Amino acid sequence: MMQRSHSAASGHPFRRSVLRGRVRPLRVREEDGDMKLFVLSFTAFFVCFYTLIA
């Protein structure tokens, strides 16, 4: 089996265009998490209530 070099000049053009090691982790704010939980809960309640009516 042939070993490939992982240099920037080899591989798919998209892989060459992506910078390696420059990705910062996303920070989740607590307010954002609370809002997502509220929207999820509200949507679940709406779906359950709507299925009881229909």
N, C-alpha and C positions, 0 to 999 in steps of 0.2 A: 504494500500500500504506500502511496506517495504522500509525504508530509507537505502541507501547504504553509507558506510563509504568511504571517499575520501582519505584514507591513501595510502601510497606508496605500501602497500602489497596487495591492492585489485584492481580488474579490469583486463583489458586485459594486457597480457605481454608487448605489445608495449607501452601502456600507462605507465606501470611501468618503462620502460627503458628511457622515455623522461623526461628530467629535467624540472620542472615547474619554471617559473619566471626567466629563464636565457636567454631569447631571447632578443637580442639587435635590435632596429629598424634599418632598412637599410637606409643608407644615399645615396641620389641620387646626384651625382655631376652634375654641370651645363653643363660641357663639354659632359658628357654622355647623358644628355637630348637633347643637340643640335645634337649629332651624331644620336640618335634615330629618331629625327624629320627629319633629312636629309635623312636617309635610308628609312623612311616611305614615304616621298615626292618623292624620286627618284623611289621607287618601284611603287607607284601609277601612276606616269607619264609613266613609262615603260609599265604598264598593259594597261592604256588607249591608248597609242600610238600603242601598239601591237594589240589591239582589232580593231583599225581603219584600220590597214593594212590587218588583216586576213579576 
